[in-house]
């Protein structure tokens, strides 16, 4: 895998693996722990509509990232418990869960990295 023609570094791969195994930064704010369920995805943060690098990434579950309901749930059943999805609108998502900078700081804290 590459980013802008550059291959992922060992640090990038390690971050991605740890994010996939960890928390959704939105769910954890609602007291929901999805670790180990294979639902957390690697979301790249943007600046000017462009990805800003693999180290500017946060974990979001498939609901919060892509508006994909969990097995057996409809969109209407997901929203009350899990809140807004980023794909369905960044303004409501960020109003509830914080700015990209806030989410990145939270992610780095969970990973034990400098913020």
C-alpha positions in Angstrom: 0.0 0.0 0.0 1.2 3.5 -0.7 0.3 7.1 0.0 1.2 9.7 -2.6 3.5 7.2 -4.3 5.4 6.5 -1.1 5.2 3.0 0.6 3.9 2.8 4.1 6.7 2.9 6.7 7.0 0.4 9.5 5.7 3.2 11.8 2.6 3.7 9.5 1.9 -0.1 9.5 2.3 -0.3 13.3 -0.1 2.6 13.8 -2.7 1.1 11.4 -2.5 -2.2 13.2 -2.9 -0.7 16.6 -5.8 1.5 15.5 -7.6 -1.5 14.0 -7.2 -3.4 17.3 -8.3 -0.4 19.4 -11.1 2.0 20.1 -13.4 3.9 17.8 -12.8 7.5 18.9 -16.5 8.3 18.6 -17.9 5.1 20.3 -15.5 5.5 23.3 -17.0 8.9 24.0 -20.4 7.2 24.3 -19.1 4.5 26.6 -19.1 1.8 23.8 -16.0 -0.5 23.6 -15.6 -2.2 20.2 -12.0 -3.4 20.7 -11.3 -6.8 19.2 -14.6 -7.0 17.2 -13.0 -6.1 13.8 -15.2 -3.0 13.4 -12.6 -0.3 13.8 -11.3 1.3 10.6 -8.3 3.6 9.8 -9.6 7.1 9.0 -7.3 9.6 7.4 -7.7 13.2 8.5 -7.9 15.8 5.7 -6.7 19.4 5.1 -8.1 21.1 2.1 -9.8 17.9 1.0 -6.6 16.0 0.9 -5.2 13.3 3.2 -2.4 14.7 5.4 -0.5 11.5 6.1 -0.7 8.1 7.7 0.2 9.5 11.1 -2.8 11.8 11.0 -5.2 9.0 11.4 -7.9 7.9 13.9 -9.9 4.8 14.5 -13.6 5.0 13.6 -15.9 2.0 13.5 -17.7 1.1 10.3 -20.7 3.1 11.5 -18.9 6.3 12.4 -16.6 6.1 9.4 -18.8 4.9 6.5 -22.4 4.8 7.9 -22.4 1.0 7.6 -24.8 -0.3 10.3 -23.7 -3.2 12.4 -25.1 -6.6 11.5 -28.8 -6.9 12.2 -29.3 -3.1 12.7 -30.8 -0.5 10.4 -29.6 3.1 10.0 -32.5 4.2 12.1 -31.6 1.9 14.9 -27.9 2.9 14.9 -28.3 6.7 15.2 -29.9 6.9 18.6 -27.3 4.7 20.3 -24.2 5.5 18.3 -24.8 9.1 17.1 -24.0 10.6 13.7 -21.8 9.1 11.1 -19.0 11.2 9.5 -20.1 10.0 6.0 -23.6 11.4 6.5 -22.3 14.8 7.5 -19.1 16.2 9.0 -20.8 19.1 10.9 -23.1 16.9 13.1 -20.3 14.4 13.5 -17.8 17.0 14.7 -20.3 18.8 16.8 -20.8 15.7 18.8 -17.4 14.1 18.8 -15.0 17.0 18.4 -12.7 18.4 15.7 -10.2 16.5 13.8 -7.5 17.9 16.1 -9.4 16.7 19.1 -9.9 13.3 17.7 -6.2 13.0 16.7 -5.1 14.0 20.2 -7.5 11.5 21.7 -6.2 8.8 19.4 -2.6 9.6 20.1 -3.3 9.5 23.8 -4.9 6.0 23.5 -1.9 4.9 21.5 0.5 6.4 24.1 2.1 8.7 21.5 3.1 12.4 22.0 0.3 14.8 21.2 
